[in-house]
């Protein structure tokens, strides 16, 4: 795991793809959290884990990951739920299909703890740079 000066959080984890085919050897996933986007976490699947030749990133609410570690959560493209005490299931839906992944819960809890250390729960709005975000939305560079 690594953190930059602005306390971005990045952790490499290995998930297991659940399918009707033979068991997967493990899918590399990079979990990312950036204080500049304090409400979201990202799961980055490197090119070698995807069918294409580019990385695929899924972004969803940090609170969804938090809730899904304790009870089934999600409405839409991302669903997360505990599977026993040591595994967590993540279902990702797109027009191209559905992927069901199993993660070690301890890895996700550790990542989430580091993300909450970077920006505590309830302090997300204070971490936002509203002026920069508005400038980007309105077509400026925000820099």
N, CA and C of each residue as an Amber inpcrd file, in Angstrom:
protein
   429
   0.8420000  -1.1660000   0.0000000   0.0000000   0.0000000   0.0000000
   0.8860000   1.2260000   0.0000000   0.4120000   2.3000000  -0.6470000
   1.1950000   3.5160000  -0.6750000   0.2950000   4.7090000  -0.4680000
   0.8840000   5.7790000   0.0600000   0.1640000   7.0310000   0.2370000
   1.0680000   8.1560000  -0.2260000   0.4870000   9.1560000  -0.9100000
   1.2550000  10.3090000  -1.3380000   1.1180000  11.3930000  -0.2920000
   1.7400000  12.5480000  -0.5550000   1.6630000  13.6670000   0.3660000
   0.2160000  14.0720000   0.5950000  -0.6280000  14.0220000  -0.4410000
  -2.0380000  14.3770000  -0.2590000  -2.8440000  13.2040000   0.2910000
  -2.1820000  12.1790000   0.7470000  -2.7730000  11.0200000   1.3930000
  -3.6900000  10.2060000   0.4960000  -3.3540000  10.1160000  -0.7920000
  -4.0730000   9.1670000  -1.6380000  -3.7350000   7.7690000  -1.1380000
  -4.6680000   6.8580000  -1.2950000  -4.4820000   5.4910000  -0.8090000
  -4.5540000   4.5510000  -2.0010000  -3.6070000   3.6480000  -2.0810000
  -3.6060000   2.6460000  -3.1470000  -3.1790000   1.3140000  -2.5520000
  -3.9230000   0.2730000  -2.8730000  -3.6010000  -1.0590000  -2.3600000
  -3.8660000  -2.0960000  -3.4400000  -2.9060000  -2.9700000  -3.6520000
  -3.0780000  -4.0840000  -4.5890000  -3.6820000  -5.2620000  -3.8400000
  -4.7200000  -5.8370000  -4.4240000  -5.3690000  -7.0140000  -3.8450000
  -5.5960000  -8.0290000  -4.9600000  -5.8290000  -9.2510000  -4.5730000
  -6.1540000 -10.2890000  -5.5450000  -7.5560000 -10.7900000  -5.2520000
  -8.3780000 -10.7750000  -6.2800000  -9.7540000 -11.2650000  -6.1680000
  -9.8600000 -12.5750000  -6.9340000 -10.9330000 -13.2810000  -6.6790000
 -11.1990000 -14.5140000  -7.4210000 -12.4660000 -14.2980000  -8.2320000
 -12.3630000 -14.5310000  -9.5330000 -13.5190000 -14.4220000 -10.4150000
 -14.3640000 -15.6760000 -10.2500000 -15.6320000 -15.4850000  -9.9260000
 -16.5490000 -16.6070000  -9.7400000 -17.3000000 -16.8170000 -11.0510000
 -17.1850000 -18.0240000 -11.6050000 -17.8710000 -18.3230000 -12.8670000
 -18.1570000 -19.8170000 -12.9420000 -18.8560000 -20.2030000 -14.0030000
 -19.1400000 -21.6170000 -14.2290000 -17.9120000 -22.3550000 -14.7520000
 -16.9340000 -21.6170000 -15.2410000 -15.7080000 -22.2070000 -15.7850000
 -14.8000000 -22.6480000 -14.6310000 -13.6340000 -23.1310000 -14.9900000
 -12.6500000 -23.5530000 -13.9930000 -12.3080000 -22.3750000 -13.0810000
 -11.9260000 -22.6500000 -11.8380000 -11.5800000 -21.5720000 -10.9120000
 -10.4870000 -20.6680000 -11.4820000 -10.6350000 -19.3720000 -11.2610000
  -9.6430000 -18.4240000 -11.7720000  -8.4120000 -18.4360000 -10.8780000
  -7.2360000 -18.1700000 -11.4650000  -6.0090000 -18.1580000 -10.6810000
  -5.8980000 -16.9210000  -9.7950000  -6.7570000 -15.9730000  -9.9640000
  -6.6960000 -14.7270000  -9.2000000  -6.6690000 -13.5470000 -10.1540000
  -7.4030000 -12.5340000  -9.8120000  -7.5050000 -11.3390000 -10.6420000
  -6.8510000 -10.1940000  -9.8800000  -5.8100000  -9.5750000 -10.4540000
  -5.1970000  -8.4410000  -9.7660000  -6.1130000  -7.2200000  -9.8300000
  -6.2540000  -6.5540000  -8.7040000  -7.0900000  -5.3570000  -8.6140000
  -6.3230000  -4.3210000  -7.8050000  -6.3460000  -3.0900000  -8.2700000
  -5.7540000  -1.9920000  -7.5120000  -6.9030000  -1.1700000  -6.9400000
  -6.9580000  -1.0800000  -5.6320000  -7.9480000  -0.2530000  -4.9460000
  -7.3470000   1.1380000  -4.7880000  -8.1230000   2.1700000  -5.1650000
  -7.6230000   3.5470000  -5.0730000  -8.6310000   4.4490000  -4.3850000
  -8.0880000   5.3740000  -3.6020000  -8.8940000   6.4190000  -2.9740000
  -8.1100000   7.7170000  -3.0650000  -8.7830000   8.7780000  -3.5130000
  -8.1400000  10.0860000  -3.6300000  -8.9430000  11.1130000  -2.8420000
  -8.3010000  11.8300000  -1.9370000  -9.0080000  12.8740000  -1.1980000
  -9.6390000  13.9370000  -2.0990000  -9.1190000  14.1270000  -3.2980000
  -9.7070000  15.0960000  -4.2290000 -11.0940000  14.6580000  -4.6990000
 -11.3970000  13.3760000  -4.5970000 -12.7120000  12.8230000  -4.9380000
 -13.1660000  12.0070000  -3.7200000 -13.4840000  12.6910000  -2.6170000
 -13.5860000  12.0250000  -1.3180000 -14.7530000  11.0660000  -1.1290000
 -15.7550000  11.1290000  -1.9800000 -16.9040000  10.2390000  -1.8100000
 -16.7290000   8.9130000  -2.5470000 -15.7070000   8.7910000  -3.3940000
 -15.5740000   7.6240000  -4.2730000 -14.3430000   6.7820000  -3.9590000
 -14.4690000   5.4950000  -4.2280000 -13.3250000   4.5890000  -4.2830000
 -13.2940000   4.0170000  -5.6970000 -12.1500000   3.5110000  -6.0880000
 -12.0040000   2.9420000  -7.4230000 -11.3820000   1.5580000  -7.3390000
 -11.8810000   0.6750000  -8.1910000 -11.2600000  -0.6260000  -8.4200000
 -10.7010000  -0.5720000  -9.8310000  -9.3950000  -0.7180000  -9.9450000
  -8.7370000  -0.6600000 -11.2460000  -8.2710000  -2.0660000 -11.6050000
  -8.7450000  -2.5320000 -12.7520000  -8.3560000  -3.8370000 -13.2650000
  -7.3360000  -3.5970000 -14.3680000  -6.0720000  -3.9980000 -14.1670000
  -5.0440000  -3.7550000 -15.1780000  -5.3400000  -4.5230000 -16.4630000
  -4.6980000  -4.1160000 -17.5790000  -4.9830000  -4.7550000 -18.8730000
  -4.9100000  -6.2800000 -18.8350000  -3.9670000  -6.8330000 -18.1020000
  -3.8240000  -8.2950000 -18.0710000  -5.0180000  -8.9760000 -17.3930000
  -5.8310000  -8.2120000 -16.6670000  -7.0150000  -8.7740000 -16.0140000
  -8.2830000  -8.5620000 -16.8340000  -8.1460000  -7.8630000 -17.9620000
  -9.3170000  -7.5110000 -18.7800000  -9.2540000  -8.2070000 -20.1330000
 -10.3530000  -8.2040000 -20.8130000 -10.3940000  -8.8100000 -22.1440000
  -9.7470000  -7.9190000 -23.1890000  -9.6420000  -6.6350000 -22.9200000
  -9.0450000  -5.6940000 -23.8660000  -7.5880000  -5.4450000 -23.5410000
  -7.0520000  -4.3690000 -24.1170000  -5.6440000  -4.0530000 -23.8820000
  -5.4840000  -2.7810000 -23.0570000  -6.5470000  -2.3540000 -22.3920000
  -6.4700000  -1.1930000 -21.5100000  -7.0600000  -1.5480000 -20.1470000
  -6.6360000  -0.8030000 -19.1500000  -7.1670000  -1.0010000 -17.8040000
  -8.6340000  -0.5860000 -17.7590000  -9.3710000  -1.2000000 -16.8670000
 -10.7810000  -0.8600000 -16.6580000 -10.9320000  -0.3980000 -15.2130000
 -11.5800000   0.7480000 -15.0300000 -11.7810000   1.3100000 -13.6980000
 -13.2640000   1.3800000 -13.3690000 -13.6140000   0.9020000 -12.2080000
 -14.9720000   1.0230000 -11.6760000 -14.8990000   1.9730000 -10.4910000
 -15.6990000   3.0320000 -10.5030000 -15.7690000   3.9840000  -9.3950000
 -17.1480000   3.8840000  -8.7580000 -17.1710000   3.8880000  -7.4420000
 -18.4430000   3.8310000  -6.7210000 -18.2460000   4.4490000  -5.3460000
 -19.3360000   4.6440000  -4.6340000 -19.3090000   5.3400000  -3.3470000
 -18.5000000   4.5760000  -2.3000000 -17.6790000   5.3200000  -1.5950000
 -16.9300000   4.7360000  -0.4840000 -17.8960000   4.1620000   0.5520000
 -19.0170000   4.8420000   0.7530000 -20.0140000   4.3580000   1.7150000
 -20.6260000   3.0250000   1.2810000 -20.6960000   2.7750000  -0.0280000
 -21.1980000   1.4900000  -0.5200000 -20.2520000   0.3620000  -0.1100000
 -18.9590000   0.5810000  -0.2760000 -17.9880000  -0.4290000   0.1460000
 -18.1010000  -0.6580000   1.6490000 -18.1920000   0.4060000   2.4070000
 -18.3120000   0.3080000   3.8580000 -19.5530000  -0.4970000   4.2470000
 -20.6850000  -0.1550000   3.6840000 -21.9410000  -0.8570000   3.9970000
 -21.8930000  -2.3170000   3.5670000 -21.3320000  -2.5720000   2.3800000
 -21.2930000  -3.9190000   1.8310000 -20.4050000  -4.8860000   2.5930000
 -19.5030000  -4.3690000   3.4150000 -18.6800000  -5.2500000   4.2400000
 -19.4750000  -5.8320000   5.4060000 -20.6040000  -5.1970000   5.7380000
 -21.4190000  -5.6360000   6.8770000 -22.7260000  -6.3090000   6.4800000
 -23.2970000  -5.8780000   5.3460000 -24.6090000  -6.3930000   4.9160000
 -24.7370000  -6.1550000   3.4170000 -25.6220000  -6.8720000   2.7430000
 -25.7980000  -6.6360000   1.3030000 -26.1090000  -5.1640000   1.0260000
 -25.4120000  -4.6090000   0.0310000 -25.5760000  -3.1970000  -0.3100000
 -25.4000000  -3.0220000  -1.8070000 -26.0210000  -2.0050000  -2.3310000
 -25.8560000  -1.6870000  -3.7400000 -27.1800000  -1.6090000  -4.4430000
 -27.2190000  -0.7170000  -5.3970000 -28.4260000  -0.4950000  -6.1700000
 -27.9470000  -0.0060000  -7.5290000 -28.0020000  -0.8280000  -8.5230000
 -27.5060000  -0.4230000  -9.8320000 -26.4010000  -1.3370000 -10.3100000
 -25.2990000  -0.7470000 -10.7320000 -24.2170000  -1.5000000 -11.3690000
 -23.2740000  -2.2090000 -10.4020000 -23.2260000  -1.7760000  -9.1460000
 -22.2910000  -2.3530000  -8.1770000 -23.0730000  -2.8460000  -6.9590000
 -22.8620000  -4.1150000  -6.6320000 -23.4760000  -4.7220000  -5.4450000
 -22.3600000  -5.3670000  -4.6320000 -22.4120000  -5.2130000  -3.3180000
 -21.3790000  -5.7530000  -2.4300000 -22.0690000  -6.4110000  -1.2420000
 -21.5670000  -7.6010000  -0.8430000 -22.1350000  -8.2660000   0.3280000
 -21.1000000  -9.1860000   0.9550000 -21.2340000  -9.3930000   2.2900000
 -20.3260000 -10.3220000   2.9610000 -20.6530000 -11.7570000   2.5810000
 -19.6200000 -12.5750000   2.5230000 -19.7710000 -14.0070000   2.2380000
 -19.0310000 -14.7330000   3.3640000 -19.7250000 -14.9650000   4.4520000
 -19.0670000 -15.4970000   5.6360000 -18.3030000 -14.3790000   6.3330000
 -17.3450000 -14.7630000   7.1630000 -16.5930000 -13.7610000   7.9240000
 -15.3290000 -13.2860000   7.2340000 -14.8470000 -14.0360000   6.2450000
 -13.5340000 -13.6890000   5.6940000 -13.5510000 -13.3220000   4.2110000
 -14.6920000 -13.3970000   3.5730000 -14.7760000 -13.0770000   2.1460000
 -15.8790000 -12.0470000   1.9060000 -15.6930000 -11.2420000   0.8740000
 -16.6940000 -10.2630000   0.4550000 -16.8990000 -10.4150000  -1.0430000
 -18.1450000 -10.4090000  -1.4460000 -18.4960000 -10.5250000  -2.8620000
 -18.7410000  -9.1340000  -3.4460000 -18.2600000  -8.9320000  -4.6700000
 -18.5080000  -7.6940000  -5.4100000 -19.0290000  -8.0930000  -6.7820000
 -20.2140000  -7.6200000  -7.1090000 -20.8190000  -7.8800000  -8.4130000
 -20.8130000  -6.5820000  -9.2070000 -20.2260000  -6.6420000 -10.3990000
 -20.1380000  -5.4830000 -11.2920000 -20.9620000  -5.7770000 -12.5350000
 -21.9150000  -4.8980000 -12.8310000 -22.8020000  -5.0930000 -13.9930000
 -22.5670000  -3.9910000 -15.0120000 -22.4670000  -4.3940000 -16.2760000
 -22.3610000  -3.4350000 -17.3790000 -23.1750000  -3.9760000 -18.5460000
 -23.3560000  -3.1770000 -19.5990000 -24.0540000  -3.6940000 -20.7760000
 -23.3440000  -4.9050000 -21.3930000 -22.0430000  -5.0490000 -21.1160000
 -21.2730000  -6.1660000 -21.6660000 -21.4080000  -7.4480000 -20.8580000
 -21.9520000  -7.3670000 -19.6470000 -22.1030000  -8.5640000 -18.8380000
 -21.9610000  -8.2860000 -17.3560000 -21.8080000  -9.3690000 -16.6160000
 -21.7160000  -9.3050000 -15.1580000 -20.4450000 -10.0190000 -14.7250000
 -19.7260000  -9.4160000 -13.7850000 -18.5620000 -10.0650000 -13.1800000
 -18.8290000 -10.1990000 -11.6880000 -18.6140000 -11.3950000 -11.1680000
 -18.7640000 -11.6470000  -9.7390000 -17.3840000 -11.9770000  -9.1890000
 -16.9290000 -11.1680000  -8.2430000 -15.5860000 -11.3030000  -7.6860000
 -15.6580000 -11.5280000  -6.1850000 -14.7340000 -12.3490000  -5.6910000
 -14.6470000 -12.6180000  -4.2600000 -13.3250000 -12.0490000  -3.7510000
 -13.4160000 -11.1970000  -2.7320000 -12.2420000 -10.5370000  -2.1560000
 -12.0450000 -10.9850000  -0.7100000 -10.7890000 -11.0320000  -0.2530000
 -10.5590000 -11.2210000   1.1790000 -11.0630000  -9.9680000   1.9230000
 -11.9650000 -10.1550000   2.8550000 -12.5530000  -9.0270000   3.5820000
 -11.4890000  -8.2050000   4.2970000 -10.4930000  -8.8540000   4.8570000
  -9.4480000  -8.1300000   5.5940000  -8.7500000  -7.1080000   4.7000000
  -8.5150000  -7.4540000   3.4410000  -7.8710000  -6.5090000   2.5230000
  -8.7480000  -5.2930000   2.2810000 -10.0430000  -5.5250000   2.0780000
 -10.9570000  -4.4070000   1.8310000 -11.1170000  -3.5510000   3.0830000
 -11.1680000  -4.1840000   4.2500000 -11.2680000  -3.4220000   5.5010000
 -10.0210000  -2.5610000   5.7210000  -8.8590000  -3.1160000   5.4330000
  -7.6180000  -2.3560000   5.5810000  -7.5700000  -1.1570000   4.6520000
  -7.9600000  -1.3750000   3.4020000  -8.0160000  -0.2780000   2.4340000
  -8.9860000   0.7960000   2.9080000 -10.1530000   0.3920000   3.3410000
 -11.1750000   1.3360000   3.7840000 -10.7090000   2.1070000   5.0200000
 -10.0400000   1.4440000   5.9490000  -9.5110000   2.1290000   7.1340000
  -8.5170000   3.2110000   6.7300000  -7.6540000   2.9030000   5.7610000
  -6.6920000   3.9020000   5.2830000  -7.3960000   5.0570000   4.5740000
  -8.4620000   4.7440000   3.8270000  -9.2280000   5.8000000   3.1530000
  -9.8970000   6.7090000   4.1830000 -10.4200000   6.1360000   5.2550000
 -11.0440000   6.9490000   6.3090000 -10.0020000   7.7220000   7.1110000
  -8.7830000   7.2240000   7.1570000  -7.7130000   7.9870000   7.7950000
  -7.3630000   9.2050000   6.9430000  -7.3730000   9.0320000   5.6230000
  -7.0760000  10.1500000   4.7180000  -8.1630000  11.2180000   4.7950000
  -9.4250000  10.8020000   4.7590000 -10.5710000  11.7140000   4.8900000
 -11.6030000  11.0010000   5.7610000 -11.7460000  11.4390000   7.0110000
 -12.6980000  10.7770000   7.9040000 -14.1390000  10.8640000   7.4020000
 -14.9400000   9.8870000   7.7850000 -16.3650000   9.8900000   7.4460000
 -16.9910000  11.1730000   7.9740000 -17.8140000  11.7900000   7.1600000
 -18.4590000  13.0380000   7.5360000 -17.6550000  14.2760000   7.1990000
 -16.3920000  14.0970000   6.7940000 -15.5200000  15.2350000   6.4600000
 -15.2710000  15.3410000   4.9550000 -15.9870000  14.5550000   4.1670000
 -15.7620000  14.5310000   2.7190000 -15.9690000  15.9070000   2.0910000
 -17.0120000  16.6110000   2.4930000 -17.2960000  17.9230000   1.8970000
 -16.1690000  18.9080000   2.1620000 -15.5440000  18.8200000   3.3240000
 -14.4310000  19.7080000   3.6490000 -13.2160000  19.4170000   2.7750000
 -13.1030000  18.1830000   2.2750000 -11.9610000  17.8050000   1.4410000
 -12.1350000  18.2260000  -0.0120000 -13.3540000  18.5700000  -0.3960000
 -13.6100000  18.9570000  -1.7890000 -13.0720000  20.3480000  -2.0820000
 -12.4800000  20.5170000  -3.2430000 -12.0760000  21.8320000  -3.7360000
 -13.1950000  22.2910000  -4.6680000 -14.2010000  22.9340000  -4.1030000
 -15.3980000  23.3150000  -4.8510000 -15.0620000  24.2300000  -6.0250000
 -14.1840000  25.2050000  -5.8220000 -13.8420000  26.1300000  -6.9090000
 -13.2230000  25.3870000  -8.0880000 -12.3270000  24.4650000  -7.8030000
 -11.6900000  23.6960000  -8.8730000 -12.7190000  22.8160000  -9.5750000
 -13.5720000  22.1540000  -8.8000000 -14.5840000  21.2740000  -9.3870000
 -15.5360000  22.0550000 -10.2890000 -15.9530000  23.2430000  -9.8660000
 -16.8320000  24.0730000 -10.6970000 -16.1320000  24.5170000 -11.9690000
 -14.8660000  24.8850000 -11.8570000 -14.1160000  25.3100000 -13.0400000
 -14.0240000  24.1790000 -14.0560000 -13.7670000  22.9740000 -13.5940000
 -13.6930000  21.8210000 -14.4930000 -15.0560000  21.5640000 -15.1220000
 -16.1140000  21.6170000 -14.3240000 -17.4700000  21.4120000 -14.8380000
 -17.8510000  22.4340000 -15.9000000 -17.3990000  23.6560000 -15.7150000
 -17.7540000  24.7350000 -16.6340000 -16.7800000  24.8620000 -17.8000000
 -15.8970000  23.8920000 -17.9420000 -15.0150000  23.8560000 -19.1050000
 -13.6450000  24.4550000 -18.8940000 -13.3470000  24.8940000 -17.7000000
 -12.0140000  25.4110000 -17.4090000 -11.0980000  24.2830000 -17.0060000
  -9.8870000  24.6230000 -16.6500000  -8.9290000  23.5990000 -16.2430000
  -8.9380000  23.3690000 -14.7500000  -9.4280000  24.3220000 -14.0070000
  -9.4620000  24.1580000 -12.5640000  -8.1100000  24.2290000 -11.9210000
  -7.1010000  24.6160000 -12.6620000  -5.7640000  24.6200000 -12.1100000
  -5.2810000  25.9700000 -11.9130000
